[in-house]
Amino acid sequence: HTLSVIGTVGNVTVTWNNPSLCHGVKIMRKVGTAPNDHADGDEIFNLNSDNGLLLGSQQVYVDSTCEAGNHYYYRAFAYDSTPIYSVPVTSAQADIQL
């Protein structure tokens, strides 16, 4: 599954493809290094199939809480209904400039 980010002034657009067999997806963000697991960093997105997750489809989220000058890393984690989290699906990074 692919995760990509595009940084602009104050925003990062995060785009990924959701798996077709999962209950939910969580996107974590961290400054300086990639999140190691589903609890490392700041949770910026967390949806499941009960509240709007588009299973098997591309999903987009705009992270508008970014601050200029930071180097942000993002990672996606799929999970089941328990929830048991996957290993990091992928990572991507973005620099936010003034």
Phi, psi and chi 1 to 4 in degrees:
 res  aa     phi    psi   chi1   chi2   chi3   chi4
   1 HIS       -  143.0  -60.2  -81.9      -      -
   2 THR  -105.1  137.3  -56.0      -      -      -
   3 LEU  -124.9  129.1  177.3   85.9      -      -
   4 SER  -134.1  153.8   64.1      -      -      -
   5 VAL  -134.8  147.4  -64.8      -      -      -
   6 ILE  -131.4  118.7  -61.7  173.1      -      -
   7 GLY   -95.5  137.4      -      -      -      -
   8 THR  -131.0 -173.2   58.9      -      -      -
   9 VAL   -63.8  108.3  177.3      -      -      -
  10 GLY    79.6   -3.7      -      -      -      -
  11 ASN  -136.0  149.9  -67.9  -49.4      -      -
  12 VAL  -129.8  124.9  173.0      -      -      -
  13 THR   -91.4  119.3  -59.8      -      -      -
  14 VAL  -106.8  126.1 -175.1      -      -      -
  15 THR  -127.4  136.9  -54.8      -      -      -
  16 TRP  -153.6  167.8   67.6   94.9      -      -
  17 ASN  -105.7  121.5  -65.2  -42.0      -      -
  18 ASN   -74.6  143.1  -71.0  -42.2      -      -
  19 PRO   -67.3  156.2   16.2  -20.9      -      -
  20 SER   -86.0  -18.2   55.7      -      -      -
  21 LEU  -119.0   83.9  -63.3  173.8      -      -
  22 CYS  -161.7  171.1   74.2      -      -      -
  23 HIS   -97.2  -34.1 -179.4   67.6      -      -
  24 GLY  -158.4  171.9      -      -      -      -
  25 VAL  -136.7  135.1  170.6      -      -      -
  26 LYS  -120.2  135.5  179.1 -169.3  -85.0 -166.5
  27 ILE  -111.6  125.3  -53.8  -67.8      -      -
  28 MET  -108.5  147.0  -61.8  -61.5  -68.6      -
  29 ARG  -126.6  142.8  178.8 -170.5   75.1 -166.7
  30 LYS  -146.4  144.8 -169.1  173.1  176.4 -177.2
  31 VAL   -88.6  131.5  175.3      -      -      -
  32 GLY    93.4  -41.0      -      -      -      -
  33 THR  -143.7  158.8   60.7      -      -      -
  34 ALA   -70.3  142.5      -      -      -      -
  35 PRO   -58.2  138.8  -22.1   32.5      -      -
  36 ASN   -81.3  -32.5  -68.3  -44.4      -      -
  37 ASP  -153.3 -175.2   58.4   37.2      -      -
  38 HIS   -68.4   -7.7   71.2  -83.8      -      -
  39 ALA  -114.5    4.0      -      -      -      -
  40 ASP   -99.4  111.8 -175.3   25.8      -      -
  41 GLY   107.9 -158.1      -      -      -      -
  42 ASP  -103.7  128.1  -62.2  -44.3      -      -
  43 GLU   -75.7  121.1  178.6 -176.4  -57.7      -
  44 ILE  -109.8  -17.2   63.1  154.3      -      -
  45 PHE  -151.1  135.1  177.7   93.1      -      -
  46 ASN  -157.3  102.5 -170.4   -8.4      -      -
  47 LEU  -128.9  154.7  -81.6 -177.0      -      -
  48 ASN  -129.2  178.2   61.6   52.3      -      -
  49 SER   -66.1  -13.2   56.9      -      -      -
  50 ASP   -86.1  -18.9  -63.4  -29.6      -      -
  51 ASN  -133.5   33.5   62.6   10.5      -      -
  52 GLY   118.3   -1.0      -      -      -      -
  53 LEU   -67.4  132.8 -174.8   70.9      -      -
  54 LEU   -93.0   87.3  -55.4  172.3      -      -
  55 LEU   -60.6  133.0  -68.3  174.6      -      -
  56 GLY    71.6   12.4      -      -      -      -
  57 SER  -129.0  166.0  -61.3      -      -      -
  58 GLN   -74.4  142.2 -174.9  177.9   72.3      -
  59 GLN  -131.6  147.7 -168.5  122.6   19.1      -
  60 VAL  -129.9  138.7  176.7      -      -      -
  61 TYR  -136.9  135.8  176.4   78.4      -      -
  62 VAL  -101.6  115.6  177.2      -      -      -
  63 ASP   -87.5  103.9 -179.3    4.4      -      -
  64 SER  -100.3   11.7   59.9      -      -      -
  65 THR  -102.0   16.6   62.0      -      -      -
  66 CYS   -79.7  151.6  -59.6      -      -      -
  67 GLU  -116.4  139.9  -64.8  179.7    8.3      -
  68 ALA   -58.2  143.4      -      -      -      -
  69 GLY    90.7   -6.1      -      -      -      -
  70 ASN   -94.2  151.6  -75.7  -33.1      -      -
  71 HIS  -107.7  104.6 -169.2   85.3      -      -
  72 TYR   -96.8  140.3  -68.7   99.6      -      -
  73 TYR  -117.5  143.1  -72.6   81.9      -      -
  74 TYR  -126.6  144.4  -65.3   82.3      -      -
  75 ARG  -140.2  144.9  -85.0 -151.1  163.6  138.8
  76 ALA  -106.8  139.9      -      -      -      -
  77 PHE  -131.3  122.7  -61.2   87.5      -      -
  78 ALA   -88.0  153.4      -      -      -      -
  79 TYR  -146.6  158.4   59.0   90.6      -      -
  80 ASP   -96.6 -174.6   65.3   14.4      -      -
  81 SER   -74.2   -5.1   59.9      -      -      -
  82 THR   -67.3  -51.2  -54.8      -      -      -
  83 PRO   -94.7  132.2   33.0  -32.4      -      -
  84 ILE  -109.8  127.3  -64.3  174.5      -      -
  85 TYR   -92.6  148.2  -71.8   87.2      -      -
  86 SER   -74.7  167.7   69.0      -      -      -
  87 VAL   -65.6  162.8  -65.0      -      -      -
  88 PRO   -54.5  128.5  -21.0   29.4      -      -
  89 VAL   -67.4  -45.7  175.2      -      -      -
  90 THR  -169.4  171.1 -171.6      -      -      -
  91 SER  -136.2  157.1   65.9      -      -      -
  92 ALA  -150.0  160.1      -      -      -      -
  93 GLN  -134.5  155.3   59.7 -169.0   33.9      -
  94 ALA  -148.5  139.1      -      -      -      -
  95 ASP   -99.7  136.6  -73.6  -47.0      -      -
  96 ILE  -106.8  119.1  -56.1  -58.2      -      -
  97 GLN  -102.5  160.2  -55.9  -61.3  -35.3      -
  98 LEU   -72.5      -  -69.4  172.4      -      -
